Amino acid sequence: MSENDSNTHTVAASAHRRSIVLSVLMLGVALVFSTWVVSRIISGGRHLPRLSGLVCDQPTHDFGLLTPEQTSTATHRFTLRNTSAHPIRIVRKASSCGCTTADLPNNAVVAPRGTLNMSLKADWRDRDGYQTARVMLVTDEATSAPLALTITGRVESPIRIWPRHLDFGELDPGPSEEKLFEVSHGPHQPAFRIIEVRTDGPSVEVRRSTVDQTVGSEPAKFAVRVNVRRTKGSDRIPIWLYTSLDPRPISVLVTVRSRGAISAAPESIFFDFTKKPAIDTARVHVRIGGAVVTKKLDATIVANTDVGLPLHIQRIITTTEGGAASADVIVRCAAPVQGVKTAVLRIKSGEDHVDVPIALIGGR
């Protein structure tokens, strides 16, 4: 054997030995990890959630294609089994959405080696496409994972509306810009007519942007405008569509939040004369939106007592912010008070006003 052949043989043998050593090390690591996992499970599952004694052999059910009549009554009965030697109490059930109902009494108990039937119902009316509903069952076995039960199905609605929810966001009082929704028919469904469109109040205006009342190859389009109220708050207004396919109306939800014709921040004032140094001046920022931006702003103190309070409005500073006006009202308490006193700062602009509560705390 030549010297080169001898060196080649030595290198190959060394590489083979290193491969064997590496394989042994990897096998040892895997064995140690497996032993650790088994020890955690045997020691009560303090680190890994163990399987619950409550099981369901078929935790998932698919309804397949549902007819419109079946969408409101999609119900399946699951059989729960207790595989343990002790009773198991179901302490909580959590549904995936408001459309899902689990027919199960509170704190239901499954006897050792016993069974319990539970019905899961979904209301998928006015839905379209693939649907999923799920309920999670939590038991009194502290270390076990919840049991998940799932029902699925496919809904082909004869009438499709998009979008079903028109959210106008937060707006100043007055008329909003228009938002659109479309009405079309589902696959393999005949053409139909829109008979009537109603709303639950005069604050929502619906305009048909296409002339023909028949929904066929082209969708029917509607434009919606909201007259935002002058007082601060939120509104949810449904639009009802009546068609020739179904005597029951289909709804489109409209939501809007009004900033109010006049609003103030902060929403309350607090003078605390028990602390040193006492703060005797407060600034309230007032925003005036909508069509009242040119009207005069007045501010007065309304005391909740027959005895006058040392509260004074120092000045009102008015500015302009785009399509709205704003003002800073400065309120000063000229002297400390005894005990607890209350009052109201009333800010008016035309027929609109906002009240800012005032609390004063002094020594006794």
N, C-alpha and C positions, 0 to 999 in steps of 0.2 A: 504494500500500500504506500502511495506517495505521501509526502508531507502535506500537500494540499487536501488530499482525500481525508487524511486523519483530522485536520482542522475542521473540515466540513462536518464530519461525523460528530465531533465534540460539540460544535455549536447546535446541531440538531438535537442531541441528547439533552443539552442544557435547556433548550426551549421546551422540550417535552416535559422535563421535570417541573419547570415553572408553571406550565399549564395544569399539571396534576395538583400542585400546591394551591393554585387559584381556585380550582374546582372544589377542593376540600374545604377551603375557607368559605366559599359561597354556600356550600351545603351546611356548614356549621352555623352561619348567620341565619339561614332559613329555619333550621331546627330550633335555635334559641328564640326566634320571633314566634314560631308556632307554639312553643311551650309557654311563652308569656301570655299569648292570647287565650289559650286553654285555661291557664291559671286564673286569669281575670274573670272568665265566665264561671268557673267553678267557685270562685270566691264571692259570688253574688252579683256579678255584673256591675260593679261600682264604676267601671270605666267604659264598658260597652253595653248598650241596651240589649237585653235578652229578648227572645221571642215571647209573646204573650201566650198564656194558656187558652185565650179566646181566639178562635180561628174561624175562617169562612172558606170552605173548599172552592167556591166560585165567587170571588169578591168583585167581579166585573160582569156586567150584562150589557149587551148591545141590542137595542130595539130594531136596528136597521132603519129603513125608510118609514117615517111616520106620516099618516094622513093628517090633514088639518083637524079632523075630529079627535084624533088620538093625542095631539100635542098637549092638551090640558090635563090628560089623565094617564101620562106615561108612568106606570107603576110596576115595580118588580119586587118580589119577596125573596129575601136572603135568609139562609139558615145559618145561625151562629152555633158553634160547638165549643164547649168547655172541655179541653183535653186534660185538665189538671185534676188533682184529687181534692181541691178545695173550692168553695163557691167564689165566683167572680162577679163583682158589682160594676156595672157601667155607670160611671159617675158623671160623664159629660159627653154630649154629642155636638159636633160642630159641622154645620152645612157650608158648602162652598159658596152659596149665594141664597138670596131670598126666594128663589124659585124652587128650592129643594126642601122637602119635608120628610123627616124620618118618623115613622109610626112606631115609637118606642117609649114606654113609660119612663118617668124620671127614676133614677137609681134602680134600674132593672137588674135582677140577679139571675145569673145562669148557674144552675146546680152543678155539682161535680159530675163529669162525664155526661152532662145533660145538653139539651139544645134549646134554642130560642129563635122564633121566626120574627123577622123585622121587615116591614115594607118601606121602600124608598120611592118617593113620588116626586116628579118634576113637572112644572107648568111651563111649557115652552111655547105658549101662544104668542103670536106676533114675532116669533123668531124665524130665522132663515139660515140654512146651512148646517154644519156639523155641530152638535151640542154635547156638552159634558156636565154632569152633576155628580158631586161627591159628598160623602159624610164621613167624618172621622170619629171613631168611638174610643174614648179614653176610659180605662178601667182603674180599679183600685190597686192594681199591681204597679207599685211605684216605679219600678225599673224597666217596665216593658214599653215598647213603642205602641202608638195608637193603631187601631185596626181601620183600614181605609176600605170603603165600599163605593163602587163607582157604577153609574149607568150612563150610557151614551146613546146617541141616535142622530138621524139626519132628517131635517125638516125642509121640505120644499113648499114654502109659502106661496099660495096663488097670487098674493099681492106683495110686492116689495116696495119699501119706502126707504129712501136714503137722503140725508141722515134722519134717524128717528129722534134725535135730540138736537135742538137748536139752542146753543148757549151764547147769549149776547154779551156775557161778561158784566163788568161794572161800568155803568154809564151815568152821565148827568141826566137830570129830568128833561123830558121832551121826546120828540120822535127820534127813533134810531135809524141806522141804515138798514137796508133790506138783506135778509138771508134767504137762500133758496133750499127747497127740498124737492125730490123727484119721486113720482109714483109710477111703477111699471109692473108687468105681470111676470110670474115665475116661469121656469122652463116647462114646456109642454102644457101651458095653461092658455085658455081662450082669452080673447079681448074682453074688456068689461067697461062699464061706464061709471064715472064718478057722479053720484046723484046729488050730494050735498056736502058742504064744508061748514063746520060750526066751530066757534070758540066759546070759552067760558067767561067772556068778559069783553068790554069795549077796548081794553088796553092792547089787544093784539089785532092787527089787520092782516088779512090773507088775500092776496091778489093772484089770480090765475095768469101765468105768463104765456101759456099756450091757449089757442082758441078752442080746439076740439075737446069735447068732454070725454071722448072715447080713448081708453088706454089700449093701444095696439102695438104696432112695431116701434113706435116712438114713445118715450115716457112723457107723462104729464108733469109740468113744472109749476111750482107755486113759489111766490115771493111773500115773505113775512116781514112785517115791520112792527115794532113795539113802541107804544107810547109810555115811556118810563115815568113812574109816579114821582111826585115831588118830595115825599117823605123817604127817609133812608130805610132800606130793607131789601129783602129778596122776594121774588115772585116765581111761582111755577104754574104755567098756564097750558092746559092741553088743547090741541087742535083735533077735532073729530072729523074723520072722513067716512062718509056712507057711500057704499058702492053697490053695483048690481050683483056682485058675487056672494055677498054675505050680509044678512040683516044687522049683524053686530058691527058697530063702528070700529075703525082703526085709529089709533092715537099717534100724534106727534107731540113731543114735549118741548115747550119753550121755557127757558129760564133766563132771568135777568136780575141783576143787583143794582139798586139805585144808590148813588152816593148821597142823594138828598139835595134839595135846593139850597140848603144851608147846613154846614156841619162845622164842628169845633173840635180842636185838639189842644190840650188834653180834654177829656170828657168830664173831668172834675177838678176842683181846686182844693188844696189842703194847706191851711196855715196852722203851724204848730209852735206855740209860744212857750212850750215847756223845754225846748231845746235852745242852746246858746251856741252861736248867735241865731236868733230867730229870723226866718225869711218872711218879710212883710209885703213882698211884691210878687205877682204872678202874671204871666203872659199867656193869652189864649189866642191861638191862630184860627181864624175863621175863613172858611172857603164858601163862596157863593157861586153856584153853577146854574146851568139852564138859562132861561130867558130873564133872570132877575138881576143880571150883573150891573145894570145901570141904576138900580134903585138905591135909595138911601139906607145906610146901616145905622141902627140905633142899639144902644146897650144900656140896660138898667139893672139895678140891684133890687131883688125882691127878698125881703127878710121874712123868715118864718117865726117872727116874734113881734110883739107890740113895742118892744124896746129897740130903738135904733142901734144899728151896728156901725162900727167905725170903718166901713168899707166905701171906697171911692173909686170911680173909673177915671184914671188919669188922662188917657188919650186913646184915640182910635187912629191907626195908621193904615191907610188903604192902598193896595197895589193891584196890579193886573197880572194874571197868569194865563196867557193864551186866550182861550174862550171863556175863562172864568175870572172872577175878581176875588181878592183875598184881603183880609184885614188882620191886624194884631191889636187885640184889646188888652190894655194894661190895667190890672186891678191892684189896688193897694189897701192894706189894712193899717189905718193910721195909729192904732193903739192896741195893746194886748186886751184880751177878754178874760172873763172869769168863767171857768167850767167849759162846757161844750156848747157851741152855737152853730146854727146852720142858716144858710141863705141860698139864693139862686141868682146866677148871672143870666139874664134873659137877653138874647141878641136877636134883633128882628131886621128883616129886609122885606119890605112890602108886606104881603100876607104870610110870609114864611118866618119861622122863628126856631131857635134851638135854645134849650135850657142847660146850663152848666151848674151842677150842684157845688156849693161851697161849704166846707167844714172848717170851724175854728176851734182850737183847743188851747186853753190857758190854764193858769194856776188856780187854786182854790183859796 
